[in-house]
Amino acid sequence: MSKTPEASSANAAANHRSVLLVFAGLMVTMLLASLDQTIFSTALPTIVGDLNGVNEMLWVITIYILASTIMLPIYGKLGDLIGRKGIFIGAIAVFIVGSIIGGSAPDMGWLIFGRGVQGIGGGGLMILSQAIIADVVPARERGKYMGIMGGVFALSSVAGPLLGGWFTDGIGWRWGLWMNIPLGILAIISAVFFLHLPVKPRRKMRVDAAGMALLAIASTALVLFTTWGGTKYAWGSPTIIALIIVTVAAAVVFVFVESKAAEPIMALHLFKDRNFNLTIVAGLITGIAMFGTLAYLPTYLQMVTGANATQAGFLMIPMMAGLLVTSVGTGQIVSKTGRYKVFPILGSFIVAGALVLLSTMTATLPVWLTCCYLAIMGIGLGMSMQILVLIVQNSFPNSQVGMATASNNYFRQIGASLGAAVVGSLFASRLASLLLERMPASAQGPGADSNSLTPKLVRNLPAAVRDVIIGAYSDALTPIFLYMVPLLLIAGFLLFFLKEKPLATTIERDILPESLEIDGANHLHVADGREAVETGRSGSAAR
């Protein structure tokens, strides 16, 4: 039976309100996860000084990224198999537990452990939020929502350092973790009452435990050898060689296991799609550049410019503004025009240009110029990040969208892990070397111990010692930005080969037979009336 225009209009309005309620809840959750990737960037110098752990500084950030990276494919696959709502709520709960552990940490070991638990939950918050949008919004309309998601990430990229600085200068850095408790509870309540997803068909639960374990081993070994190589251990040491062997062996065995698994965590057929392959390479490189820059630039700003933690957070606002404007703007353009290929290409080249500019920074460079360089980087990131996710989701049916989205995000997070780890390792080793080389022989006390340096301590040191430390920080970090430029140029070139497939105007999914009703217009409707899926089209055409 056909619906009247009035009924169709009322149904469309109800659908829109339902999507907006779901979307609002997802924004709170994404804000939680993304804040915790950046909130310690300004607080980190004070935290490691308080807990006497400068030599473990990079692990506060790296362990969170590593844990969330390992969990991404697991959450994505389980969401496809058994539905996303219950897993989503569970991930928020784990995230809250990690925040409690980290916020109560008496030393660096407990802080790092708490951050790891946070990462286990945080991986689910990011990937499930993106997959849930694909459950309720067709690809053609999804661009504007994905753009706003990118805007939330932009907000967190500045709000994180700003909040971290505010807490550090005020009530204490531990509140950067404790604030997640009320926000997490709010996100759980929102998910329970407003997150109503279409019914998934019952599928036999076949957990790819071997694939999960192998992926975790390969990811961990990869980050460990890139973190420790050349710093804690020599590149030719037995430890580093063993980790490289473990990484390669686990990856090879993982591919074999996935080719045989009934429900693989990362199905190999994904890699037969050209767009998928191109976007994972571009996403990995974007992750390296973004987190290699964001993880340590606020520390640089505090040490070199003399800004306190809060001021360093404010100095990151230009990057947020650039990312926010281009992310939301490109999302709107994509939804209106259906064209998207040009944006990630331009974005990659713009980020490359921004890295060149950042590599020219010196201790005497005007702060406003640094802010301009950050704004340019934000513009480039906003043009590419969320569009790459949309391209992947548009290439596969909804029954595989969780796995496909998670796999794409996994490689971007691997890039983030590598970026934070490699830049952190190079930065720490170069800084120690430069301080040892330049520090006056007469300098004694805390100024001579790089493990206990904090911005406040540096500002109170004698001018001769302070100038040496500031110069060492600048010369240790800025050349590393230039090392990443060729990677961005490669990403931009590869994206020229993207195939611009039409964005789907419907959601292709497997639906329980009893949940369907067929009308005379040859359309299938979910019984709750939330969406329509056109019939009479092949799977590839629907995509």
C-alpha positions as CSV (number, residue, x, y, z in Angstrom):
1,M,0.0,0.0,0.0
2,S,1.3,3.5,-0.8
3,K,1.7,6.2,1.7
4,T,0.1,9.7,1.4
5,P,2.3,12.7,0.9
6,E,1.4,13.9,4.3
7,A,2.4,10.6,5.9
8,S,5.6,10.4,4.0
9,S,6.5,14.0,5.1
10,A,5.7,13.2,8.7
11,N,7.8,10.0,8.5
12,A,10.7,11.9,7.0
13,A,10.6,14.5,9.8
14,A,10.5,11.7,12.4
15,N,13.4,10.0,10.7
16,H,15.4,13.2,10.7
17,R,14.8,13.8,14.4
18,S,15.8,10.2,15.1
19,V,19.1,10.6,13.2
20,L,19.9,13.9,14.9
21,L,19.4,12.3,18.4
22,V,21.7,9.5,17.5
23,F,24.2,11.9,16.0
24,A,24.2,14.1,19.1
25,G,25.1,11.1,21.3
26,L,27.8,10.0,18.9
27,M,29.4,13.5,19.0
28,V,29.8,13.3,22.8
29,T,31.4,9.9,22.5
30,M,33.8,11.0,19.7
31,L,34.7,14.0,21.7
32,L,35.7,11.7,24.6
33,A,37.9,9.5,22.5
34,S,39.5,12.3,20.4
35,L,40.2,14.5,23.5
36,D,42.2,11.8,25.1
37,Q,44.5,11.6,22.1
38,T,45.5,15.3,22.6
39,I,44.7,16.4,26.1
40,F,48.1,15.5,27.5
41,S,50.1,17.3,24.9
42,T,50.3,20.5,26.9
43,A,50.2,18.8,30.3
44,L,52.9,16.2,29.5
45,P,56.0,18.3,30.4
46,T,54.5,18.9,33.9
47,I,53.2,15.3,34.3
48,V,56.5,13.7,33.5
49,G,58.4,16.2,35.7
50,D,56.0,15.5,38.6
51,L,56.3,11.8,38.2
52,N,60.1,11.9,37.3
53,G,59.6,10.1,34.0
54,V,60.8,12.2,31.0
55,N,62.4,9.1,29.6
56,E,59.0,7.5,29.5
57,M,57.2,10.5,28.1
58,L,56.3,9.2,24.7
59,W,54.5,6.1,26.2
60,V,51.8,8.3,27.8
61,I,50.6,9.1,24.3
62,T,51.9,6.0,22.4
63,I,50.2,3.4,24.7
64,Y,46.8,5.0,24.2
65,I,47.2,5.0,20.4
66,L,48.6,1.5,20.3
67,A,45.8,0.0,22.5
68,S,43.1,1.7,20.5
69,T,44.7,0.6,17.2
70,I,44.7,-3.0,18.2
71,M,41.1,-2.9,19.2
72,L,39.8,-1.1,16.1
73,P,39.3,-4.2,13.8
74,I,38.0,-6.2,16.8
75,Y,35.2,-3.7,17.5
76,G,34.5,-3.3,13.8
77,K,34.0,-7.0,13.1
78,L,32.0,-7.7,16.3
79,G,29.7,-4.8,15.4
80,D,29.0,-6.4,12.0
81,L,28.4,-9.8,13.6
82,I,26.2,-9.0,16.6
83,G,25.2,-5.4,16.4
84,R,26.9,-2.2,17.6
85,K,24.9,-0.8,20.5
86,G,25.9,-3.2,23.2
87,I,29.6,-3.2,22.2
88,F,29.4,0.6,22.0
89,I,28.2,0.9,25.6
90,G,30.8,-1.6,26.8
91,A,33.6,0.4,25.1
92,I,32.5,3.6,26.9
93,A,32.5,1.7,30.3
94,V,36.0,0.4,29.7
95,F,37.1,3.9,28.8
96,I,35.7,5.2,32.1
97,V,37.6,2.5,34.1
98,G,40.9,3.5,32.4
99,S,40.3,7.1,33.2
100,I,39.8,6.3,36.9
101,I,43.0,4.2,36.9
102,G,45.1,6.9,35.2
103,G,43.6,9.8,37.3
104,S,44.6,8.0,40.5
105,A,48.1,6.9,39.3
106,P,50.9,7.3,41.9
107,D,53.7,6.9,39.3
108,M,54.4,6.7,35.6
109,G,53.8,3.0,35.5
110,W,50.2,3.2,36.7
111,L,49.5,6.3,34.5
112,I,50.7,4.3,31.4
113,F,48.6,1.3,32.4
114,G,45.5,3.5,32.9
115,R,46.1,5.1,29.5
116,G,46.3,1.6,27.9
117,V,42.9,0.6,29.4
118,Q,41.5,3.9,28.1
119,G,42.8,3.0,24.7
120,I,41.1,-0.4,24.8
121,G,37.8,1.4,25.2
122,G,38.7,4.4,23.1
123,G,39.2,2.4,19.9
124,G,35.6,1.3,20.1
125,L,34.3,4.8,20.6
126,M,35.8,6.2,17.4
127,I,35.2,3.3,15.0
128,L,31.7,2.4,16.2
129,S,30.6,6.1,16.0
130,Q,31.6,6.1,12.3
131,A,30.0,2.8,11.6
132,I,26.8,3.7,13.4
133,I,26.4,6.7,11.1
134,A,26.6,4.3,8.2
135,D,23.8,2.3,9.7
136,V,21.3,5.2,9.6
137,V,22.5,7.6,6.8
138,P,23.1,6.8,3.1
139,A,26.6,7.6,1.7
140,R,25.3,10.6,-0.4
141,E,23.9,12.3,2.8
142,R,26.7,11.0,5.0
143,G,29.3,13.6,3.8
144,K,27.8,16.4,5.9
145,Y,27.7,14.2,9.0
146,M,31.2,13.0,8.5
147,G,32.3,16.6,8.0
148,I,30.9,17.5,11.4
149,M,32.6,14.5,12.9
150,G,35.8,15.9,11.5
151,G,34.9,19.2,13.1
152,V,34.6,17.5,16.5
153,F,38.0,16.1,16.0
154,A,39.2,19.6,15.1
155,L,37.6,20.9,18.3
156,S,39.3,18.3,20.4
157,S,42.7,18.9,18.7
158,V,42.6,22.4,20.4
159,A,40.2,21.8,23.3
160,G,42.5,18.9,24.4
161,P,45.7,20.9,24.7
162,L,43.7,23.8,26.1
163,L,41.9,21.8,28.7
164,G,45.2,20.0,29.5
165,G,46.9,23.3,30.0
166,W,44.0,24.8,32.1
167,F,43.9,21.7,34.4
168,T,47.7,21.7,34.7
169,D,47.9,25.4,35.6
170,G,44.8,25.2,37.9
171,I,43.2,22.3,39.6
172,G,45.7,19.7,38.5
173,W,46.4,17.5,35.4
174,R,44.6,14.5,36.9
175,W,41.3,16.2,36.1
176,G,42.1,15.7,32.4
177,L,41.3,12.0,33.2
178,W,38.6,12.4,35.8
179,M,36.5,14.6,33.6
180,N,35.8,11.5,31.4
181,I,33.7,10.0,34.2
182,P,30.7,12.3,34.0
183,L,31.0,12.7,30.2
184,G,31.2,8.9,29.8
185,I,28.1,8.4,31.9
186,L,26.3,10.9,29.8
187,A,27.3,9.1,26.7
188,I,26.1,5.8,28.1
189,I,22.7,7.3,29.0
190,S,22.4,8.8,25.5
191,A,23.2,5.4,23.8
192,V,20.7,3.5,26.0
193,F,17.8,5.9,25.3
194,F,18.4,7.3,21.8
195,L,20.5,4.7,19.9
196,H,17.9,2.6,18.1
197,L,19.6,0.8,15.2
198,P,18.0,-1.5,12.6
199,V,17.8,-5.1,13.5
200,K,20.7,-7.2,12.4
201,P,20.2,-10.7,11.0
202,R,21.2,-13.5,13.4
203,R,24.6,-14.9,12.3
204,K,26.5,-17.7,13.8
205,M,29.1,-16.2,16.2
206,R,32.5,-17.3,14.8
207,V,35.2,-15.2,16.6
208,D,38.5,-14.9,14.7
209,A,40.5,-15.3,17.9
210,A,43.7,-16.3,16.1
211,G,43.4,-13.3,13.8
212,M,42.9,-10.9,16.7
213,A,45.9,-12.3,18.6
214,L,48.2,-12.1,15.6
215,L,47.1,-8.6,14.8
216,A,47.8,-7.5,18.3
217,I,51.3,-9.2,18.3
218,A,52.2,-7.6,15.0
219,S,51.0,-4.1,16.0
220,T,52.7,-4.2,19.3
221,A,56.1,-5.5,18.0
222,L,55.9,-2.8,15.2
223,V,55.5,0.0,17.6
224,L,58.1,-1.3,20.0
225,F,60.9,-1.6,17.5
226,T,60.1,1.8,16.0
227,T,60.0,3.3,19.5
228,W,63.1,1.6,21.0
229,G,65.3,1.5,17.8
230,G,68.1,3.9,18.0
231,T,67.2,5.1,21.5
232,K,66.9,2.4,24.2
233,Y,68.5,-0.2,21.9
234,A,70.8,0.0,18.9
235,W,69.2,-0.8,15.6
236,G,71.4,-3.8,15.2
237,S,70.8,-5.1,18.8
238,P,69.2,-8.6,19.3
239,T,66.1,-7.0,20.9
240,I,65.3,-4.8,17.8
241,I,66.1,-7.6,15.3
242,A,63.9,-10.0,17.3
243,L,61.0,-7.4,17.3
244,I,61.3,-6.9,13.5
245,I,61.3,-10.7,13.0
246,V,58.2,-11.0,15.2
247,T,56.4,-8.2,13.3
248,V,57.0,-9.7,9.9
249,A,56.3,-13.3,11.0
250,A,53.0,-12.3,12.8
251,A,51.9,-10.3,9.7
252,V,52.6,-13.2,7.3
253,V,50.8,-15.8,9.6
254,F,47.9,-13.3,10.0
255,V,47.4,-13.1,6.2
256,F,47.4,-16.9,6.1
257,V,44.9,-17.2,9.0
258,E,42.6,-14.6,7.5
259,S,42.5,-16.5,4.2
260,K,41.1,-19.5,6.0
261,A,38.9,-17.9,8.7
262,A,35.1,-18.2,8.5
263,E,34.6,-14.7,9.8
264,P,37.9,-12.9,9.4
265,I,38.6,-9.8,11.4
266,M,40.1,-8.2,8.3
267,A,38.8,-10.0,5.2
268,L,41.4,-10.2,2.4
269,H,38.8,-9.4,-0.2
270,L,38.8,-5.8,1.0
271,F,42.3,-5.4,-0.5
272,K,40.9,-6.3,-4.0
273,D,39.3,-2.8,-4.1
274,R,41.5,-0.1,-5.5
275,N,40.0,2.7,-3.5
276,F,40.4,0.8,-0.3
277,N,44.1,0.2,-0.9
278,L,44.7,3.8,-1.9
279,T,42.9,5.2,1.1
280,I,44.7,3.0,3.6
281,V,48.1,4.2,2.3
282,A,46.9,7.8,2.4
283,G,45.4,7.4,5.8
284,L,48.5,5.8,7.3
285,I,50.6,8.7,6.0
286,T,48.1,11.2,7.3
287,G,48.3,9.6,10.7
288,I,52.1,9.8,10.8
289,A,52.1,13.5,9.9
290,M,49.2,14.5,12.2
291,F,50.2,12.7,15.4
292,G,53.9,13.1,14.8
293,T,53.2,16.9,14.8
294,L,50.4,17.2,17.4
295,A,52.0,15.0,20.0
296,Y,55.0,17.2,20.6
297,L,54.3,20.7,19.2
298,P,52.6,22.0,22.4
299,T,55.6,20.9,24.4
300,Y,57.8,22.8,21.9
301,L,55.6,25.9,22.2
302,Q,55.9,25.9,26.0
303,M,59.7,25.3,26.1
304,V,60.7,27.6,23.2
305,T,58.2,30.5,23.4
306,G,57.8,30.6,27.2
307,A,54.1,30.0,27.0
308,N,52.4,28.3,29.9
309,A,50.3,25.2,29.3
310,T,47.1,27.1,28.8
311,Q,48.7,29.6,26.4
312,A,50.1,26.7,24.4
313,G,46.6,25.3,24.1
314,F,45.4,28.7,22.7
315,L,48.2,28.7,20.2
316,M,46.8,25.5,18.7
317,I,43.4,27.2,17.9
318,P,44.4,28.3,14.3
319,M,44.9,24.7,13.4
320,M,41.5,23.8,14.8
321,A,39.9,26.6,13.0
322,G,41.4,25.5,9.6
323,L,40.4,21.9,10.2
324,L,36.9,22.8,11.4
325,V,36.1,25.0,8.4
326,T,37.4,22.7,5.7
327,S,36.0,19.5,7.3
328,V,32.5,20.8,7.6
329,G,32.7,22.8,4.3
330,T,33.9,19.8,2.2
331,G,31.4,17.5,3.8
332,Q,28.5,19.9,2.8
333,I,30.0,20.1,-0.8
334,V,30.3,16.4,-1.1
335,S,26.7,15.8,0.0
336,K,25.4,18.4,-2.5
337,T,27.5,17.5,-5.5
338,G,28.5,13.8,-4.9
339,R,32.1,14.8,-5.9
340,Y,34.9,14.1,-3.5
341,K,38.1,13.0,-5.2
342,V,39.8,16.4,-5.4
343,F,39.6,17.1,-1.6
344,P,42.0,14.4,-0.2
345,I,44.5,15.1,-3.0
346,L,44.6,18.9,-2.3
347,G,44.6,18.1,1.4
348,S,47.7,15.9,1.2
349,F,49.7,18.6,-0.7
350,I,48.6,21.3,1.7
351,V,49.8,19.3,4.7
352,A,53.1,18.7,2.9
353,G,53.5,22.5,2.5
354,A,52.6,23.1,6.2
355,L,55.3,20.6,7.3
356,V,57.9,22.4,5.2
357,L,56.9,25.7,6.9
358,L,57.0,24.1,10.4
359,S,60.5,22.8,9.7
360,T,61.7,26.4,9.4
361,M,60.7,27.4,12.9
362,T,63.4,28.8,15.2
363,A,63.5,30.0,18.7
364,T,63.2,33.6,17.5
365,L,60.3,33.1,15.0
366,P,57.3,35.3,15.8
367,V,54.5,33.3,17.4
368,W,51.9,34.6,14.9
369,L,53.9,33.0,12.1
370,T,53.8,29.6,13.9
371,C,50.0,30.0,14.2
372,C,49.7,30.6,10.5
373,Y,51.7,27.4,9.7
374,L,49.4,25.5,12.0
375,A,46.3,27.0,10.3
376,I,47.6,25.8,6.9
377,M,48.1,22.3,8.3
378,G,44.5,22.2,9.7
379,I,43.1,23.2,6.3
380,G,44.9,20.3,4.7
381,L,43.8,17.8,7.3
382,G,40.2,18.9,7.2
383,M,40.0,18.3,3.4
384,S,41.1,14.7,3.6
385,M,40.5,12.8,6.9
386,Q,36.8,12.2,6.9
387,I,36.5,12.0,3.1
388,L,38.9,9.0,3.1
389,V,36.5,7.2,5.5
390,L,33.5,8.0,3.4
391,I,35.3,6.6,0.3
392,V,35.8,3.3,2.1
393,Q,32.3,3.1,3.4
394,N,30.9,3.8,-0.1
395,S,32.9,0.8,-1.5
396,F,31.2,-1.9,0.6
397,P,27.7,-3.0,1.7
398,N,26.5,-2.2,5.2
399,S,27.0,-5.7,6.4
400,Q,30.7,-5.2,6.0
401,V,31.0,-1.5,6.7
402,G,32.2,-2.0,10.3
403,M,35.1,-4.2,9.2
404,A,36.0,-2.0,6.2
405,T,35.9,1.2,8.3
406,A,37.8,-0.4,11.1
407,S,40.5,-1.7,8.7
408,N,40.9,1.7,7.2
409,N,41.1,3.4,10.6
410,Y,43.5,0.7,11.8
411,F,46.1,1.7,9.2
412,R,45.6,5.3,10.0
413,Q,46.1,4.6,13.7
414,I,49.2,2.5,12.9
415,G,50.5,5.7,11.2
416,A,49.6,7.7,14.3
417,S,51.4,5.1,16.5
418,L,54.4,5.3,14.2
419,G,54.3,9.1,14.0
420,A,54.1,9.5,17.8
421,A,56.7,6.8,18.4
422,V,59.2,7.7,15.7
423,V,59.0,11.4,16.2
424,G,59.1,11.0,19.9
425,S,62.2,8.7,19.7
426,L,64.0,11.0,17.3
427,F,63.1,14.1,19.4
428,A,64.2,12.5,22.7
429,S,67.5,11.2,21.4
430,R,68.3,14.4,19.5
431,L,67.4,16.5,22.6
432,A,69.6,14.5,24.9
433,S,72.5,14.6,22.5
434,L,72.2,18.4,21.9
435,L,71.9,19.1,25.6
436,L,75.0,17.0,26.4
437,E,76.9,18.7,23.6
438,R,75.8,22.3,24.4
439,M,75.3,22.5,28.2
440,P,78.0,24.5,30.0
441,A,80.3,22.3,32.0
442,S,79.5,24.5,35.0
443,A,75.7,23.9,34.8
444,Q,74.7,21.7,37.8
445,G,71.5,20.7,39.5
446,P,68.1,20.2,37.8
447,G,69.0,22.2,34.7
448,A,71.5,19.6,33.8
449,D,69.0,16.7,34.1
450,S,66.8,16.5,31.0
451,N,64.7,13.9,32.7
452,S,63.3,16.4,35.2
453,L,62.9,19.4,32.9
454,T,59.5,21.3,33.0
455,P,58.6,24.6,31.3
456,K,58.3,26.3,34.7
457,L,61.7,25.1,35.7
458,V,63.3,26.2,32.5
459,R,61.9,29.7,32.8
460,N,63.5,30.0,36.2
461,L,67.0,28.9,35.1
462,P,69.9,31.2,34.6
463,A,69.8,32.8,31.1
464,A,72.8,31.0,29.8
465,V,71.4,27.6,30.7
466,R,67.9,28.5,29.6
467,D,69.0,29.6,26.2
468,V,70.9,26.4,25.6
469,I,67.8,24.3,26.5
470,I,65.5,26.4,24.3
471,G,67.8,26.2,21.4
472,A,68.2,22.4,21.9
473,Y,64.4,21.9,22.0
474,S,64.0,23.9,18.7
475,D,66.9,22.2,16.9
476,A,65.8,18.7,18.1
477,L,62.2,18.9,16.8
478,T,61.9,21.1,13.8
479,P,64.1,19.2,11.3
480,I,61.9,16.1,11.9
481,F,58.9,17.8,10.2
482,L,60.9,18.0,7.0
483,Y,61.5,14.2,7.0
484,M,57.7,13.6,6.7
485,V,57.2,15.8,3.6
486,P,58.0,13.1,1.0
487,L,55.4,10.8,2.5
488,L,52.7,13.4,2.0
489,L,53.7,14.0,-1.6
490,I,53.5,10.3,-2.2
491,A,50.0,10.2,-0.7
492,G,48.8,13.0,-2.8
493,F,50.2,11.4,-6.0
494,L,48.6,8.0,-5.2
495,L,45.2,9.6,-4.6
496,F,45.1,10.7,-8.2
497,F,44.3,7.1,-9.0
498,L,41.1,7.0,-6.9
499,K,38.0,5.9,-8.8
500,E,35.2,8.4,-8.1
501,K,32.3,6.0,-7.6
502,P,28.8,7.5,-7.3
503,L,27.8,7.9,-3.7
504,A,25.0,5.5,-2.7
505,T,21.6,7.2,-2.0
506,T,20.3,4.1,-0.1
507,I,21.7,1.8,2.6
508,E,22.4,-1.7,1.4
509,R,22.2,-4.2,4.2
510,D,21.1,-7.7,5.2
511,I,17.7,-7.5,6.9
512,L,15.7,-10.1,8.8
513,P,12.9,-11.3,6.5
514,E,10.3,-10.8,9.2
515,S,11.3,-7.1,9.5
516,L,10.3,-6.3,6.0
517,E,7.1,-5.2,4.2
518,I,6.8,-4.8,0.5
519,D,4.7,-2.0,-1.1
520,G,3.4,-1.6,-4.6
521,A,6.2,0.8,-5.5
522,N,8.7,-2.0,-5.6
523,H,10.6,-0.8,-2.4
524,L,11.5,-2.6,0.7
525,H,10.8,-0.8,4.0
526,V,12.2,-1.6,7.4
527,A,9.2,-2.3,9.7
528,D,10.0,0.6,12.0
529,G,9.8,2.9,9.0
530,R,13.3,4.4,9.4
531,E,14.7,3.8,6.0
532,A,14.0,2.5,2.5
533,V,16.3,0.2,0.5
534,E,15.7,0.0,-3.2
535,T,15.2,-3.3,-4.8
536,G,15.8,-4.3,-8.4
537,R,19.4,-3.2,-8.2
538,S,22.5,-5.3,-8.0
539,G,24.8,-5.0,-5.0
540,S,27.4,-3.1,-6.9
541,A,24.8,-0.7,-8.4
542,A,23.4,0.1,-5.0
543,R,26.9,1.1,-3.9
